[in-house]
Amino acid sequence: MSMKNKTISGYARVLGLKGSFTPEDVENSFRKLAIKYHPDRCRDSRKTYCRKKFSGISNARVVLNRYLAEGLEPAPAPEKKAVRKYRKHVREYREHIDRFYTDWFCIKEK
């Protein structure tokens, strides 16, 4: 289960909460699911699944507690166009740095 692009209701669904909830509801639900999915309590054949599930549960707990305490919404995922632009920038910067060090230290490419 991916934790990207989730709303507060999505995080609440991860913890099995419906409707309105309190910090105590979040904590109780987290504890029940933590007992069930904690990687130290899972069989060896399910360790990977339990790690992933426990990570999602822990993340949902943190986000919901922040939401209830401070009213903060989770940050939206970046748009694909912005990610492509960033990757292009990183690639160009890396090429620039490579050229600089090649010229500065007189490194000959093979």
C-alpha positions as CSV (number, residue, x, y, z in Angstrom):
1,M,0.0,0.0,0.0
2,S,1.5,3.2,-1.1
3,M,1.3,6.2,1.3
4,K,1.6,8.8,-1.4
5,N,-1.3,11.1,-2.4
6,K,-3.4,10.1,0.6
7,T,-5.9,12.4,2.2
8,I,-6.7,12.4,5.9
9,S,-9.6,10.0,5.3
10,G,-7.1,7.7,3.5
11,Y,-4.7,7.7,6.5
12,A,-7.7,7.1,8.8
13,R,-8.7,4.1,6.6
14,V,-5.2,2.7,7.0
15,L,-5.8,2.6,10.8
16,G,-9.4,1.4,10.4
17,L,-11.0,4.6,11.6
18,K,-14.3,5.9,10.2
19,G,-16.0,9.2,10.6
20,S,-14.6,11.6,13.2
21,F,-11.9,10.4,15.5
22,T,-9.9,11.6,18.5
23,P,-6.2,11.2,19.4
24,E,-7.2,8.3,21.7
25,D,-8.9,6.5,18.8
26,V,-5.8,6.9,16.7
27,E,-3.5,5.6,19.4
28,N,-5.8,2.6,20.2
29,S,-6.1,1.6,16.6
30,F,-2.4,2.0,16.1
31,R,-1.6,-0.3,19.1
32,K,-4.0,-3.0,17.9
33,L,-2.5,-3.0,14.4
34,A,1.1,-2.7,15.7
35,I,0.6,-5.9,17.7
36,K,-0.7,-7.6,14.6
37,Y,1.9,-6.3,12.1
38,H,5.1,-5.5,14.0
39,P,8.0,-7.2,12.2
40,D,9.4,-8.7,15.4
41,R,6.1,-10.6,15.9
42,C,5.6,-11.9,12.3
43,R,6.7,-15.2,10.9
44,D,9.9,-15.2,8.8
45,S,7.9,-15.8,5.6
46,R,5.9,-12.6,6.2
47,K,8.6,-10.2,7.5
48,T,8.8,-8.1,4.3
49,Y,5.0,-7.7,4.2
50,C,4.8,-6.8,7.9
51,R,7.6,-4.3,7.6
52,K,5.8,-2.5,4.8
53,K,2.5,-2.6,6.5
54,F,3.9,-1.5,9.9
55,S,5.7,1.4,8.1
56,G,2.3,2.5,6.6
57,I,0.6,2.2,10.0
58,S,3.3,4.3,11.7
59,N,3.2,6.9,9.0
60,A,-0.6,7.2,9.3
61,R,-0.4,7.6,13.0
62,V,2.1,10.5,12.7
63,V,0.1,12.2,10.0
64,L,-3.2,11.9,11.9
65,N,-1.7,13.0,15.2
66,R,-0.2,16.1,13.5
67,Y,-3.6,16.8,11.8
68,L,-5.5,16.6,15.1
69,A,-2.9,18.6,17.1
70,E,-2.1,21.3,14.5
71,G,-4.6,21.0,11.7
72,L,-1.8,20.3,9.2
73,E,-2.8,18.5,6.0
74,P,-0.3,16.1,4.3
75,A,1.8,17.7,1.6
76,P,0.6,17.0,-1.9
77,A,2.8,14.9,-4.1
78,P,4.8,16.9,-6.7
79,E,3.4,17.0,-10.2
80,K,5.1,14.8,-12.8
81,K,6.1,17.8,-14.9
82,A,7.9,19.3,-11.9
83,V,9.7,16.0,-11.2
84,R,10.9,15.8,-14.9
85,K,12.1,19.4,-14.8
86,Y,14.0,18.7,-11.5
87,R,15.7,15.6,-13.0
88,K,16.6,17.5,-16.1
89,H,18.2,20.2,-13.9
90,V,20.2,17.6,-11.9
91,R,21.4,16.0,-15.1
92,E,22.6,19.3,-16.6
93,Y,24.2,20.3,-13.3
94,R,26.1,17.0,-13.1
95,E,27.3,17.4,-16.7
96,H,28.5,21.0,-15.8
97,I,30.4,19.8,-12.7
98,D,32.0,17.0,-14.7
99,R,33.2,19.4,-17.4
100,F,34.5,21.8,-14.7
101,Y,36.6,19.2,-12.9
102,T,37.8,17.8,-16.2
103,D,39.0,21.2,-17.3
104,W,40.3,22.3,-13.9
105,F,42.3,19.2,-13.2
106,C,43.3,18.6,-16.8
107,I,41.8,15.1,-16.8
108,K,41.7,13.6,-20.2
109,E,38.8,11.3,-21.0
110,K,39.6,8.0,-22.5
